[in-house]
Structures are given as C-alpha cells and as structure tokens.
C-alpha cells in the first residue's frame, strides 16, 4: 500500500463495549434493514413466490450472503480509519474526485425517483386501509419523514427505525406463520435448481432489489460512522487529547470494534432475510393457489384480501400494517442516507481551500456538514420527489431508473471498496481470504446481473426465456396507481397464465 502501515488508522480508539452493552450498538443494522427491504421485499418477492413457489429460495439466500459481505466491507473501512466510504473513494489514485462524481450524479437521480415511487406505493397501501386519496398519504409521509431527518437527531431516527423494524419483523412473521407450509416444503427451496418455464427477465429485477443496492452499501458506512463504531469520525477526532495507544493496541481495539460491527451487519441481514422469506411464503401460499401474479401495489391489495379470507380481519390488518411500515421506514431511512451521501460528496469535491473567501450563505452551508445534509435531504428527497409525484401520473413506473443505477453501481462500489481496504489497511485488519473471495463473487454476480439487465433494456435478450414474457416492466414496480389515488382494477388480479402470455 502507498501509506506506511497504520498511517490511515484512527489515532484514538475507545475501549469497545462488552457484555449486554453491545446490544445498544445494533441500531445501524436496523436502519440499513429498513432502507433495504422497501419495494423489493414487499412488492417483488410475493410475485416470485406466486410464480415459482419456493424453487428460487436458494437464490435469495445466496444474494443475502453477498449483501452481508458487501456491507461488512463498507463498515470495515469506516471502523478502521474513522472515515466514510466516500471519503476513502476520494483518496483513490487518478483524477481528483473521479470516484465521487461517479457515485454522486447517478445517485442524485436515483434519490428523486425512488422517494417519489416508494411514497406513491405507500400512499396506495394506506388508501386501501383508510379513507382518503393516495396524494394525501404520499405527501404526508414525505413531509413527516423529512421533519424527523432534518431535526438532526440521529439517535431519534435510530430509535424510530428500531421500533419500525421490530414491528415489521413481527407483522411479516405473523402473516407468514398464518399460512406457513410444512418445513420440508420450504426446505426444498434451499437446493439449487431452475424451475420449469423459468423466465429470467421476470426474476432479474427481484434479484437486483433483494436487500440493499449500491446506495445502501454506502449508507451502512455513514450510519456506522455516525453511531461511533471505533470512535468519532476522523475530522471530529482531530486535536482530541484522548488516550494515544501504540499501533498494536490500536489495531487490537479496532479488531474488536470490527467484530461488533460485523455482528451488527449480520443482525440486519438476518432480519431482512426473515422479512423476505416471510413475503415469499405469502406469495407461494396465498397468491399462488389463486394463480395471481399481481402488478405493483396490487400485491398489497391482493395479499390483504386473500389473507383476510384465510384469517379474517385480523390477518388483513396485520399484512397491511407490515406493508405500510416497510414502505414508510424505507422513505425515512432513504432520506437520511441520501442526505448524508450528498453532503459528504459535496464537501469532498469542494473542500474549504477551494471555496471562495466571500461565498456568503452558500459558503456557510458548504462548510457545515449538518446544514448541508439537511439541505440535500430537503431538496433531493422531499421537494423534487413531491414535484415529480404531482407531474407524473404513474410515478411508480420510473422506479426502473433506480433499478438501473443499482445494477450499475453495486459492482463498482464492491470492487472499489475491496481495493480501498486492500490498499489502506494493515494486513491483519484486511478481509480474510474467505471474505475476500466471497466479495469478489458478489461483485462478479452483480456485474453479470447489470450486463443482462442493461441488454434487456436495450432490447437484447442474452439469456433465453422459456415463458417469453415481457415481465421486466411489471417486476420493476409498475404500480397501475393513478395520481388521484384510484387503482386500475384491470391488473389487480392478473393470473399466472396472463403473465406468461404477455
């Protein structure tokens, strides 16, 4: 590596927590989990369960393992150095800021369209349960979430997300238990295999949205930094008169913090996996027998209706509650995550020495990370999404843009992170050989996914599809929801035969 051994490590490393006190440090994992389940778990997973039952459960499990490896590597850099992942990217060799620009611009577009789409989906789910239109609920959700985000109280956001995460896990598990199959039936899906009449273009968007995409990997780094794993971020720690340890002692403490972070990441992934498997069960056991492969938010409507038939009003409300919690929690976590990402990127691209001396209020905002985060959160994840929501009649359709960004950015971030950790960390703090190989496999997996996904968007099918259906549009989140809040009845109960005929 170009730096001397230990040069990039933290100067001050507090004693890591022990015993039960470690439980207080799992908040970032629940934040990440809520940001990751969103539309991918709530909308796409039941569709796959309805179409293929449990035959693709093994695919979800493989992707879930990859996701743990990816966020674990993002957290490793922050724990060891006290710097965010984007800060590390900015230090890579090459033209100044090239990696930051590579992340910043596409993610800004993804933020606007994703918040607009998820809020529209949440509004549609809420109007199924309560009187009123989609517009009122979607607008109210965005505004209520942004108030909490710009309050500047990370611990408040963490507490809210912890509560929402617990409620989401409970509602998803209870809903799945109501219709739970025999353990042997579920276990059959663990064995790798390809279903008959397998449509790869129906499955690809689901694979791309299982747990966190590219943005979620970076956000885990921010939340780890904000929570104080390994100590304060470097810029805040400079000049402190804390205990100065030897290099070996610092590395020992960093290794202990790193293990705690890895367990927290594992908790978040395990919770996300529980929710995904629960919704797969609901799709297979509730939608599948009725030959229903619904479009967009009709997943919520059909699941609630059919689960109500099985378990009465209680089952219907449990299911709707889980869906609303998932979507609302996603908006909250996404607004916080993207605000931090854009603020960090801006301060890295325009450091203090490059700003005009008399920049006025603009210079004041650029020099204050918290104010800059709030400004970006307000503009990119509240005002612009609301404008887009009111202009576009069917904002859920443009979630495909976010899917494109996720497909392209995930392998980029994985390989950049691996290179960063190998280049800047001492050998005994780098990923083990097993983790390194798994991370390489994850990057190659998502790179292949991106190639196939982009080719399909351009009209080229690189992989044959037995069913021949144009399922990409539906799976990417075509919600058939109108701006005024009315649902299109023609797609709410589209059967499996119709899906394959498209």
MITIRO-882509 format. One line per 8 residues: number of its first residue (from 0); for each residue x, y, z of C-alpha. Coordinates in steps of 0.001 Angstrom, whole numbers, plus 500000, padded with zeros to 6 digits. Layout:
BEGIN
NUM = X,Y,Z; ... $
This chain:
BEGIN
0 = 500000,500000,500000; 501134,503554,499389; 500826,504699,503034; 503019,503473,505854; 501485,500688,507956; 498913,502171,510303; 499031,505680,508809; 495352,505554,507814 $
8 = 494202,504052,511117; 492431,506065,513784; 494622,507955,516238; 492205,507495,519140; 490265,504266,519662; 487978,503972,522710; 487524,500762,524611; 484905,498637,522793 $
16 = 481686,497785,524674; 481389,494494,526467; 478602,492193,527566; 474993,493322,527242; 476041,496908,526500; 476884,495749,522963; 473161,495439,522208; 472916,499245,522165 $
24 = 475186,499314,519102; 472918,497445,516702; 470913,500485,515564; 472765,500995,512238; 471866,497448,511220; 468151,498118,511693; 468448,501403,509784; 470092,499540,506935 $
32 = 467475,496789,507072; 464599,499271,506800; 466285,501082,503911; 466765,497787,502092; 463501,495876,502351; 461202,498529,500822; 459618,497742,497499; 461924,494830,496749 $
40 = 460610,492668,499574; 457062,493961,499762; 456249,494017,496063; 458596,491769,494114; 459085,488820,496476; 455405,487767,496640; 455260,487847,492827; 458193,485442,492591 $
48 = 456676,483258,495303; 453387,483118,493440; 455065,482266,490131; 457664,479742,491308; 456754,478801,494878; 459929,478075,496880; 462076,476950,493953; 464115,480179,493987 $
56 = 464579,480441,497750; 468220,479423,497278; 468771,482453,495018; 467554,484773,497755; 469835,483098,500296; 472895,483453,498041; 472180,487149,497452; 471597,487680,501177 $
64 = 475059,486238,501983; 476594,488508,499327; 474845,491519,500852; 476291,490755,504287; 479783,490565,502813; 479343,493864,500947; 478044,495983,503832; 480526,494327,506163 $
72 = 483407,495511,503949; 481977,499036,503791; 481790,499120,507572; 485316,497688,507938; 486910,500736,506303; 484981,503184,508485; 485677,501337,511731; 489413,501167,510998 $
80 = 490017,504658,509634; 487256,506846,511065; 486392,507931,507533; 483308,507305,505440; 483487,505093,502387; 483038,508046,500034; 485935,509819,501743; 488036,506749,501011 $
88 = 486979,506722,497367; 488060,510347,497092; 491599,509295,498074; 491982,506739,495282; 494638,507403,492638; 493564,509185,489473; 491894,512488,488552; 490657,514430,491574 $
96 = 487217,513308,492720; 486542,510943,489815; 485081,508204,492023; 482959,510678,493986; 481436,512088,490780; 480825,508523,489614; 478663,507971,492683; 477168,511431,493204 $
104 = 475390,512230,489920; 473538,508948,489250; 472588,508592,492913; 471010,512055,492903; 468704,510927,490100; 468013,507666,491916; 467114,509532,495113; 464446,511668,493458 $
112 = 462724,508871,491568; 462981,506316,494371; 461452,508540,497054; 458654,509570,494647; 457941,505961,493723; 458096,504485,497231; 455928,507293,498645; 453381,506644,495900 $
120 = 453354,502954,496779; 452970,503727,500483; 450104,506124,499718; 448390,503434,497677; 448740,500932,500523; 447387,503421,503057; 444322,504248,500991; 443440,500536,500960 $
128 = 443214,500642,504737; 441981,504187,505394; 439694,506727,503719; 441406,509319,501564; 443498,509509,498403; 446998,508413,497508; 448172,512011,497091; 447374,512971,500675 $
136 = 449119,509970,502204; 452186,510103,499953; 452669,513834,500566; 452135,513453,504295; 454644,510609,504516; 457396,512529,502709; 456856,515645,504832; 456623,513790,508145 $
144 = 459795,511826,507404; 461786,514862,506324; 460888,516695,509538; 462421,513868,511558; 465501,513710,509299; 466301,517440,509393; 465816,517508,513149; 469451,516414,513272 $
152 = 468798,513785,515902; 470387,510585,514617; 469503,508740,517815; 465856,509719,517301; 465903,508312,513771; 467648,505184,515018; 465032,504719,517747; 462112,505209,515359 $
160 = 463660,502823,512841; 464326,500266,515584; 460665,500364,516553; 459527,500194,512930; 461975,497366,512273; 460643,495362,515187; 457039,495915,514099; 457884,494981,510519 $
168 = 459566,491731,511516; 456659,490861,513807; 453961,491557,511219; 455822,489754,508427; 456496,486686,510562; 452952,486552,511970; 451495,486838,508470; 453747,484033,507226 $
176 = 453011,481817,510252; 449304,482070,509486; 449849,480237,506189; 453171,478506,506979; 453855,475391,504874; 455467,472209,506126; 459189,472633,506927; 460014,470032,504289 $
184 = 458272,472038,501576; 460210,475167,502496; 463497,473253,502777; 463198,472022,499187; 463850,475582,498022; 467308,475571,499599; 468517,473053,497000; 469745,474941,493886 $
192 = 467719,474318,490765; 465991,476086,487872; 462184,475915,487677; 460377,474754,484574; 459284,477609,482284; 461848,479812,484008; 461675,483456,482881; 464973,485111,483756 $
200 = 463639,488584,482916; 460821,488139,485398; 463311,487199,488132; 466169,489643,487420; 464564,492790,488902; 463704,490864,492072; 467324,489725,492405; 468536,493292,491937 $
208 = 466276,494630,494685; 466881,491941,497344; 468107,493922,500343; 470346,496938,499768; 471613,498176,496441; 474635,500356,495834; 473368,503266,497920; 472610,501021,500893 $
216 = 476194,499763,500976; 477476,503317,501367; 474789,504245,503881; 475877,501484,506211; 479269,503180,506299; 477644,506506,507257; 475472,505025,509975; 478457,503123,511399 $
224 = 480394,506401,511460; 477506,508354,512982; 476975,505746,515692; 480659,505979,516611; 481961,502474,515929; 485655,502650,516774; 485339,506290,517839; 484396,509614,516285 $
232 = 484901,510304,512590; 488436,511494,511880; 487593,515143,511215; 485865,515357,514607; 488594,513419,516431; 491495,515577,515270; 493039,517546,518087; 491459,515487,520857 $
240 = 493569,514805,523906; 492359,511240,524283; 494442,508236,525148; 497121,507693,522497; 497738,503979,522108; 500531,502098,520418; 499904,500814,516910; 499397,497259,518114 $
248 = 496954,498307,520831; 495013,500441,518361; 494777,497532,515951; 493569,495229,518720; 490786,497623,519695; 489856,498254,516056; 489623,494494,515513; 487205,494228,518467 $
256 = 485065,497076,517107; 485163,495438,513683; 483810,492167,515094; 480987,494066,516791; 480175,495836,513518; 480201,492501,511660; 477705,491052,514140; 475505,494131,513754 $
264 = 475638,493749,509973; 474737,490088,510383; 471726,491048,512516; 470489,493486,509881; 470880,490922,507112; 469194,488213,509202; 466225,490491,509917; 465979,491408,506232 $
272 = 466181,487740,505267; 463355,486919,507696; 461134,489513,506041; 461999,488330,502529; 461311,484676,503343; 458048,485679,505030; 456829,487509,501943; 457978,484626,499730 $
280 = 455791,482323,501858; 452849,484705,501496; 453266,484752,497728; 453554,480971,497476; 450779,480082,499917; 448275,482929,499380; 448715,484202,495809; 449995,481011,494166 $
288 = 446934,478805,494737; 444761,481530,493188; 447053,481832,490127; 447523,485531,490873; 450694,487368,489890; 449705,490976,490681; 451277,494157,489361; 452840,496801,491594 $
296 = 450843,497848,494645; 448120,495348,493760; 450385,492909,495623; 449296,494625,498845; 445641,494650,497857; 445527,491010,496759; 447540,489709,499723; 445364,491632,502181 $
304 = 442159,490422,500552; 443189,486768,500379; 444799,486717,503821; 441580,488218,505149; 439738,485253,503656; 442099,482899,505491; 442378,484653,508850; 439635,487273,508838 $
312 = 440037,490983,509504; 442978,490402,511866; 445087,488826,509141; 444214,491591,506698; 445264,494327,509122; 448455,492556,510138; 449505,492297,506485; 448588,495887,505587 $
320 = 450380,497122,508705; 453559,495333,507725; 453498,496735,504200; 452889,500295,505379; 455685,500027,507967; 458114,498688,505351; 457431,501473,502868; 457315,504273,505458 $
328 = 460523,503042,507080; 462207,502912,503675; 461340,506558,502957; 462714,507647,506349; 465961,505678,506097; 466476,506656,502436; 466040,510367,503139; 468624,510204,505916 $
336 = 471051,508058,503909; 470969,510090,500706; 471219,513388,502610; 474436,512197,504256; 475844,510851,500972; 475291,514076,499021; 476600,516288,501815; 479750,514192,502100 $
344 = 480264,514187,498332; 479881,517963,498101; 482344,518673,500908; 484867,516306,499333; 484523,517834,495874; 484622,521426,497169; 486901,521419,500244; 487394,524615,502250 $
352 = 490559,525641,500429; 488736,525636,497065; 485713,527681,498151; 485529,531457,497539; 486549,533541,500547; 483374,535645,500413; 480866,532990,499464; 478092,534311,501697 $
360 = 475365,531961,502874; 476302,529353,500259; 479797,529078,501719; 478237,528859,505158; 476146,525849,504156; 479063,524195,502352; 481148,524500,505500; 478550,522915,507792 $
368 = 478029,519193,507187; 474773,519013,509142; 473191,522015,507379; 474337,520683,504020; 472872,517244,504798; 469543,518830,505709; 469543,520978,502566; 470138,517967,500327 $
376 = 467588,515870,502204; 465001,518632,501812; 465675,519245,498108; 466586,515808,496746; 464381,513614,498939; 461365,515840,499625; 460794,518822,497309; 461899,517281,493991 $
384 = 460188,513920,494654; 456958,515760,495502; 457186,517763,492267; 457831,514579,490310; 454960,512844,492093; 452498,515588,491100; 453749,515866,487493; 453874,512178,486604 $
392 = 450602,510300,486782; 452270,506957,487420; 455489,507696,489325; 455984,504052,490282; 456896,503294,486663; 460086,505341,486901; 461437,503167,489718; 463123,501319,486862 $
400 = 465595,504225,486738; 466624,503443,490313; 466986,499808,489295; 469404,500808,486537; 471541,502813,488973; 471565,499947,491487; 472537,497445,488800; 475433,499583,487568 $
408 = 476705,500865,490917; 476731,497745,493058; 479707,496043,491347; 481502,499405,491113; 481200,500017,494855; 482108,496426,495736; 485345,496444,493749; 486278,499988,494827 $
416 = 485730,499012,498479; 487828,495855,498184; 490624,497794,496516; 490416,500509,499171; 490612,498048,502058; 493485,496122,500493; 495366,499339,499735; 494982,501227,503008 $
424 = 494545,498713,505860; 497267,496675,507585; 497311,493018,506630; 495843,491839,509946; 492815,494160,509560; 492049,493322,505944; 489285,490883,504988; 490096,487212,505388 $
432 = 490692,485130,502295; 487187,483641,502543; 485508,487037,502856; 487669,488438,500054; 486680,485596,497690; 483003,485996,498616; 483220,489744,497948; 484798,489104,494531 $
440 = 481995,486634,493761; 479418,489216,494862; 480917,491857,492600; 481047,489487,489621; 477496,488312,490312; 476070,491837,490267; 478253,492804,487305; 476742,489922,485311 $
448 = 473298,490963,486510; 473954,494529,485320; 475056,493358,481861; 471957,491207,481373; 469696,493931,482771; 471127,496650,480524; 470977,494387,477474; 467314,493698,478170 $
456 = 466576,497419,478457; 468211,497904,475053; 466103,495139,473532; 468645,492299,473556; 467929,489090,475447; 471281,487493,476306; 469580,484593,478088; 466712,482596,476663 $
464 = 463337,482790,478404; 461003,479814,478232; 457916,481789,479063; 458811,484574,476678; 457004,487148,478773; 457846,490800,478977; 457987,490705,482725; 460581,493340,483326 $
472 = 458095,496175,483281; 455836,494568,485796; 458560,493425,488110; 460283,496760,488220; 457295,498119,490024; 454602,499111,487593; 452018,500069,490123; 448998,500966,487978 $
480 = 448218,503646,490528; 446786,506968,489485; 447853,510286,490945; 444414,510859,492276; 444539,507676,494262; 442446,505252,492211; 443729,501824,491351; 443432,500188,487982 $
488 = 441197,497189,488523; 442335,495512,485310; 445658,494403,486782; 444892,493756,490423; 444269,490071,489900; 446219,489259,486769; 446575,485484,486674; 449714,483499,486044 $
496 = 448572,482475,482596; 448123,486116,481646; 451584,486917,482991; 453161,484303,480761; 451203,485415,477717; 452481,488995,477832 $
